[in-house]
Amino acid sequence: MFPAIGAQAAGKYTIGAVYNPDGSVMTSLAIRDVGALVTKGVARCLSDAGLKVSIADSGTPGSAFTLATDIESISVDKHFAAQQTIHGQYFTMTSEVKLRFTLSSSGHPTLYTVVTTGNETEPPAPVGGEDFLPLETEPAESLSVAMSRAIGALVLQPQFRQALAN
């Protein structure tokens, strides 16, 4: 597999903010060199799925397949409300990670391609009229969940598994 690429893969990029109840920015949120983190996450996911993974800058000799990961977008926003609960100040938070995966082999430059999206919204949506407390309270935690979901969605794709089987 190749290291993750994309506009946000290297360097420092603003990906969102924490907002005060009046809508003003309390804190800007940024990431730095997230490509290495995404690459490590994809390698771990594929390894956990039973695949032998190696990371190279170019096609590894003898590799049956190569996987390219392109970071399309990463964002996280946390909005505080004026409302207070017994647990503290009420907030909502949304994180989203979009990744494009392209599976190739020596004979087929594009065996399979897919864009996966991982989302995390806090607090969780009410179920049966019951409200839930947030599971993640920090933007980094929420973003981690969204990233895990975007990466994990790859191995859940039947077409991806089918392409590897052929």
C-alpha positions in Angstrom: 0.0 0.0 0.0 1.1 3.6 -0.6 1.2 6.3 2.1 -2.0 8.4 2.2 -2.0 11.5 0.0 -4.2 14.5 -0.4 -4.2 18.3 0.3 -4.4 17.7 4.1 -1.9 14.8 4.2 1.2 16.9 5.1 1.5 20.2 6.8 -0.8 22.0 9.1 -4.5 22.7 8.1 -7.4 24.2 9.9 -10.3 21.7 9.9 -12.9 23.3 12.0 -13.5 25.2 15.2 -15.1 25.3 18.6 -17.8 27.9 18.7 -19.2 30.0 21.6 -23.0 30.1 22.1 -23.1 33.4 20.2 -21.5 31.7 17.2 -18.1 33.3 17.6 -15.0 31.1 17.3 -13.6 30.1 20.7 -10.8 27.9 19.3 -9.7 27.0 15.8 -9.0 23.3 15.3 -6.1 22.1 13.1 -4.3 18.9 12.1 -0.7 18.4 11.2 0.7 15.7 8.9 -2.4 13.5 9.2 -1.3 11.4 6.2 0.9 9.3 8.4 -1.9 8.7 10.8 -4.3 7.7 8.1 -1.7 5.4 6.5 -1.1 3.7 9.9 -4.9 3.3 10.5 -5.5 1.8 7.0 -2.5 -0.6 7.5 -3.8 -1.7 10.9 -7.4 -2.1 9.5 -6.2 -4.3 6.6 -3.9 -6.3 8.9 -6.7 -6.9 11.4 -8.8 -8.1 8.4 -6.2 -10.7 7.7 -4.2 -9.1 4.9 -0.4 -8.9 4.8 0.4 -5.2 4.5 3.5 -3.4 3.5 3.9 0.4 3.0 6.1 1.5 0.1 6.7 4.7 -1.9 6.3 2.6 -5.1 5.0 -0.8 -6.0 6.6 -3.4 -3.8 8.0 -6.2 -6.0 5.9 -9.3 -5.7 2.9 -7.5 -4.3 -0.3 -8.9 -5.7 -2.2 -5.6 -5.0 -1.5 -2.0 -4.2 -3.9 0.3 -2.3 -3.8 4.1 -2.7 -5.5 6.3 -0.1 -6.4 9.9 -0.9 -7.6 12.1 2.0 -10.5 14.0 0.4 -11.7 16.0 3.5 -11.5 16.1 7.2 -13.6 18.4 9.4 -14.8 18.7 13.0 -17.0 21.5 14.6 -18.2 21.8 18.1 -21.0 24.3 19.0 -21.7 25.2 22.5 -25.2 26.4 23.4 -26.2 28.7 26.2 -28.3 25.9 27.8 -26.8 24.2 30.9 -27.5 20.7 32.1 -26.5 19.0 35.3 -23.5 17.6 33.3 -22.3 21.0 32.1 -22.8 23.2 29.1 -24.8 21.7 26.3 -23.0 21.3 22.9 -23.3 19.6 19.6 -20.3 18.3 17.7 -20.0 16.8 14.2 -16.9 15.2 12.6 -16.5 13.9 9.1 -13.7 12.1 7.2 -13.8 11.3 3.5 -11.3 8.9 2.0 -10.9 7.7 -1.6 -9.4 4.2 -1.9 -8.1 2.8 -5.2 -7.1 -0.9 -5.4 -4.7 -1.9 -8.2 -2.8 -4.8 -9.5 0.0 -5.1 -12.0 -2.4 -5.9 -14.8 -5.2 -3.6 -13.7 -4.5 0.0 -12.7 -8.0 0.3 -11.1 -9.5 -2.9 -9.9 -11.8 -1.1 -7.5 -12.3 2.5 -6.3 -14.6 3.8 -3.6 -15.0 6.9 -1.5 -15.9 6.2 2.1 -17.3 8.6 4.7 -17.0 8.3 8.4 -19.2 10.5 10.6 -19.6 11.1 14.3 -22.3 13.3 15.8 -22.6 14.2 19.4 -24.8 13.9 21.3 -26.2 10.7 19.8 -29.7 11.1 18.3 -32.6 10.4 20.6 -34.1 6.9 20.4 -37.7 6.4 21.5 -37.9 9.8 23.0 -34.9 9.2 25.2 -32.0 11.6 25.0 -28.4 10.5 25.4 -25.3 12.1 26.9 -22.3 12.7 24.5 -20.0 9.7 24.2 -17.1 11.9 23.1 -16.6 15.4 24.5 -13.3 16.3 22.8 -13.0 17.2 19.1 -10.0 14.8 18.7 -12.0 11.9 20.1 -14.9 12.6 17.8 -12.5 12.9 14.8 -10.9 9.6 15.7 -14.2 7.9 15.6 -15.1 9.4 12.2 -11.7 8.4 10.9 -12.0 4.8 12.2 -15.4 4.6 10.5 -14.1 5.9 7.1 -11.2 3.5 7.2 -13.2 0.5 8.4 -15.9 1.0 5.8 -13.4 -0.1 3.1 -13.2 -3.7 4.3 -17.0 -3.8 4.6 -17.4 -3.2 0.9 -18.3 -6.5 -0.8 -16.8 -5.3 -4.1 -13.4 -4.6 -2.3 -13.4 -8.1 -0.9 -14.4 -9.6 -4.3 -11.6 -7.7 -6.1 -9.1 -9.1 -3.6 -10.4 -12.6 -4.2 -10.0 -12.5 -8.0 
